[in-house]
């Protein structure tokens, strides 16, 4: 039964989540340095990067000029779910984000699988973003000095190289900033977010000077199917907005600022993406953009007849993509910290340095793990797997809103999903539609990945759950601790 101290359905109440994290106080050893502006910049930093600077060409290849519709459909999926994140983020301002929301709404087993999928979402996105960063580093070097890094140092073995050195460098730089402290990370993210927004505005200004209506026809060369495929591809451009909720224990006035930051970010990013897509296609046409590496730099070079403008865009992309690596790695370390706090992953991820107020050991481990696929692997084959995992998480968050509205009607909510329950149901429906569009092979991969996560939970997390250990300890008097209970407590430590 829900809430039972045994089995995967045991639930951690929202009140206990907030109390254990210190979310309304100091934040479990973390420091509150992020105001509303920093949170918005953090969200923009997590979202705007490879998806628009690199992935735009893939979306255009699928949908043609109708990619604008694809961006809007992908945004609608995110908007419906953003309302859910805003409600739960305001009610439970904790670092665990969707993992914690699932724990409170649907139980421990579902929460662990959400955390498992978050490892996939953040791991693949950081590694893929780092690979995309390498492309624009080469474009920038070509514009500035006329030379590029050799393939042997800028691509993995599957792409004709040996090691992707730029990808390693950007992950290492993000790790250093994150270890130094959240104040430094927030400042760097804010500066990079403002810069990349300025670069994209400049791109739009340049692109629209060469805009031709004829380049928008045929508007949907691949029909509705192309728009649907383009929407799935475009969705990758929005991954990361949920990272705002991982700052729940380091944000000032999180119950107010987190919901506002989420909604502002989604609205701002959607307008920007549509403007960039229209400017790019209107300037040189869909065939010129589709399948083009470093597409935005190419568009500017074609419009201006010079490589200088493309170099400026490449610089903006280098900054933009670096900020995504920083923000998403931050989110991953905070989610693992929450899972470790609950006993579901090793406690090393829970330790916060008293000097920097950051989870140093966890950050170093995450950076090391993310660096391996970024340096040596081609991630094209698992991008759809990342997408379907993210969509599944978003669907679960919408379900958690419905479950908590029924179970916790008196929970303090600083923001409430409008038109409840229509909006969360639409969020679930849009997520399922885009999951369907990923294709049968991706579903098979996802099923295998979830099964592996369930096995890890059964063999490790379920027995070390602090919720279970606390329930067992409560049934045994202090002077009557059994050897079995002592052994379980030892395993948790």
C-alpha positions, 0 to 999 in steps of 0.5 A, a space after each residue: 500500500 502507498 506509504 507502507 514502510 516496506 516495498 517499493 511503494 513506500 513514500 517520503 512525505 513532502 514535509 519530511 523531504 523539506 525537513 531533512 534537506 533543510 530547504 526552508 533553513 540553510 540547506 543541508 550544508 549548502 549555502 543560498 547564493 542564487 537569486 531570481 536573476 541567477 536562477 533564470 540565467 542558470 535555466 538559460 545556461 542549462 537549456 540554450 546550447 548544443 540544441 540550437 547551435 548544433 541540433 538545429 540542422 538535424 531538426 531542419 533536416 526532418 521538418 524543413 521550414 516547419 521546424 518552427 512548428 516543431 519548436 512550438 510543439 516541443 515547447 508546449 510539451 515543456 510548458 505543460 510539464 514546466 507548470 508541474 515542475 513549478 508547482 512541485 518546486 515551490 512546494 518542495 524546494 529540495 535538490 532532488 528535483 523530479 527524483 524527490 517529486 516522484 518519491 513524495 508522489 509515487 513511491 521509492 521504486 518509481 523515484 529510483 527509476 526516475 533518478 536512474 533516468 536522470 543519470 541517462 538524461 544528464 550524462 548523455 546531454 553533458 557528453 553530447 554537448 561537450 562533443 558539440 563544443 568541440 565542433 565550434 572550438 574548431 570553427 572558432 580556431 579556423 576563423 581566428 588563426 586559419 587552422 583547426 585541431 587535427 581529427 586525432 585530437 578533436 574526435 573519438 575513435 568512431 568519428 575517425 580520431 583518437 580522443 576528443 580533447 576539447 570535450 575533455 577540457 570543457 568538462 574539466 573546466 566545469 568541474 573546477 568551477 563547481 568544486 570552487 563553490 556555487 557562488 562562482 558557478 552562478 556568476 559564471 553561468 549568468 555571464 555566459 547566459 547573457 553573452 550567448 543571448 546577445 550572440 543569438 540576438 545578433 545572429 537573428 539581426 544578421 539573418 533577417 537582413 537576408 530574409 526571403 519569403 521564398 525560402 520558407 516554401 515548401 513549408 513542410 516538405 516531409 508533411 506531418 510525419 516530418 513535423 513530428 520527427 522534427 519535434 522529437 529532434 527539437 525536444 533535445 533543445 529544451 532538455 535542462 529546464 528541470 535543472 532549475 529545481 535542483 537549486 532548491 537548497 541553494 536558491 534565495 526564497 526558493 518557494 517564490 523564485 523557482 516557479 517564476 524562473 522556470 516559466 520565464 526560461 521556457 517562454 524566453 527560450 521558445 521565442 528565441 528558438 523560433 526567431 533563430 530558426 526563421 532567420 536561418 532558413 529565411 536567409 539561405 533556405 532549409 536545404 542550406 541549413 539542414 545537415 550542416 555542421 556549425 550551421 549558425 556560423 555558416 549562415 552568417 558567413 553566407 550572408 556577410 560574405 566574410 568569416 568574421 561574423 561566423 567567428 563571432 557566432 562560433 565564439 558565442 557557441 563556445 561560451 553557450 555550450 560550456 554553460 550547458 555543461 556547467 549547469 547540467 553537471 551541477 544538476 546531476 551532482 545535486 540529484 545524486 546528493 539527494 539520492 545518497 541522502 536517502 541511502 539509494 546510492 553510495 554516501 560519497 555523493 552526499 558529502 559536502 565540503 565545509 570549506 566550499 559548501 559543495 559536494 566535491 567528491 561527488 562532483 569529481 566522480 561525475 566529471 570523470 564518468 561524463 568525460 569518458 563517453 565525451 572523449 571516446 564515444 559517438 553519442 548519436 545512437 543514444 540521443 533518442 534514448 536520452 530523449 525518451 528517458 527525459 520524456 518519461 521523467 516529465 510524464 512522471 512529474 505530471 502524474 506526481 502533481 495529480 497524486 499529491 493534489 489528492 493525497 496532500 491537499 493542504 500542502 503549501 503551494 506557492 504556485 498551482 498548475 492552472 486548469 487542473 487536471 487538464 494541464 497535467 493530463 495534456 502534459 502526460 499526453 504530449 510526452 507519450 506522443 513524443 515518446 512514440 515518435 522516437 521509434 520501436 528500436 528506442 523503446 527496446 533500448 529504453 525498456 532494457 535500460 529501465 530493467 537494468 535500473 530496476 535490478 540495481 534498485 532491488 540488489 542495492 537501493 531497496 535494502 539500504 533505503 533510509 526510509 526502510 531502516 528508520 521504519 525497522 529501527 522504530 519497531 525495535 526498542 533501543 536496547 533490543 536491536 537485533 543483529 539483523 537490524 544492526 547489519 542493515 544499519 551498518 550497510 547503510 553507513 
